[in-house]
């Protein structure tokens, strides 16, 4: 799924960019940590990441307490010209 994003150049003209959205899953010791881990890993492969949307949050339970948080995210990145 792709969408067009408008960006303003230094000259003040509006240019259209094309972005792509990919879904990833990541885990961590907190929700924020899971998001940060997902963005850090995605950044190793994807360039021009603009935003993420957290679709779902889950918690892995062990011995009656939260052992790990898991997030399902949509990562939006702008395609190169």
Buried (B, 14 or more C-beta within 10 A) or exposed (E): EEEEBEEEEEEEEEEEBEBBBBEBEBBBEEBEBBBEBBBEEBEEEBEEBEEBEBEEEEEEEEEEEEEBBBBBBBBBBBEEE
